[in-house]
Amino acid sequence: MAEQLDLGPNELKEAWGLLSPDERLAGFRLLPEEEAEEFFFDMSATDQCELLLGLLGSFETVVTSRVAWDASYAQYFAARQALATEFVDQRVND
């Protein structure tokens, strides 16, 4: 769908929730570099992660591993949960 329609960033953003992961990836790849960068940084963290997994070619593998909760994913999840979350405020005070 995205390849056939040659969606711009605004149209891609509007259609994002209706597109399959493969269509999202195809639409993103069609964006010019500057538009793709802005589009990426405007996305939610979840959408960014899913897009990066698609760009790496591992979206299906990771999702399948998560759903199955296999040993590899359980080990990753335990390691992730052991990390302390840190928040950094980079705003400049006026």
C-alpha positions in Angstrom: 0.0 0.0 0.0 2.6 2.6 1.0 4.8 1.8 -2.0 1.9 2.1 -4.3 0.7 5.4 -2.9 4.1 7.0 -2.5 3.0 8.6 0.8 4.5 11.9 2.0 5.3 12.3 5.7 1.8 13.7 6.6 -0.1 11.0 4.8 2.2 8.3 6.2 1.6 9.6 9.7 -2.2 9.6 9.2 -2.1 6.0 7.7 0.5 4.6 10.2 -2.0 2.8 12.4 -3.7 1.2 9.4 -0.5 -0.1 7.8 1.2 -3.4 8.4 4.8 -3.4 9.8 6.1 -4.1 6.2 4.0 -1.3 4.8 5.2 1.1 7.5 8.8 0.2 6.7 8.3 0.6 3.0 6.6 4.0 3.5 9.4 5.2 5.8 12.1 4.1 3.3 10.4 6.2 0.6 10.8 9.4 2.6 13.7 11.7 1.7 16.4 11.7 4.4 15.5 15.0 6.1 11.8 14.1 6.2 12.5 10.6 7.4 14.6 12.1 10.3 11.9 14.5 11.4 9.3 11.8 11.0 11.3 9.4 13.1 11.8 11.8 16.0 8.1 12.7 16.0 7.2 9.1 16.5 6.4 7.4 19.8 9.2 5.3 21.4 7.3 2.2 20.7 6.9 3.0 17.0 10.6 4.0 16.8 11.6 0.7 18.3 9.4 -1.3 16.0 10.6 0.7 13.0 14.3 0.1 14.0 13.6 -3.7 14.4 12.1 -3.6 10.9 15.1 -1.8 9.4 17.3 -4.4 11.1 15.2 -7.2 9.6 14.4 -8.7 12.9 10.9 -7.5 13.7 9.2 -10.9 13.2 11.9 -12.7 15.1 11.7 -10.4 18.1 7.9 -10.3 18.2 7.7 -14.1 17.9 10.3 -14.5 20.7 8.3 -12.0 22.9 5.0 -13.8 22.3 6.5 -17.2 23.0 8.4 -15.9 26.0 11.2 -18.2 25.0 14.5 -18.6 26.9 16.3 -15.9 24.9 13.6 -13.3 25.5 13.2 -14.2 29.2 17.0 -13.7 29.6 16.9 -10.4 27.8 13.9 -9.2 29.8 15.5 -10.1 33.2 18.6 -8.2 32.2 16.5 -5.2 31.1 14.5 -5.2 34.3 17.8 -5.3 36.4 18.8 -1.9 35.0 17.9 1.3 36.9 16.0 3.8 34.8 17.6 7.3 34.7 15.9 10.4 33.6 17.9 13.3 32.2 16.3 16.8 31.8 18.1 18.6 29.0 15.8 21.6 29.0 17.5 25.0 29.4 16.0 27.0 32.2 14.8 30.4 31.2 
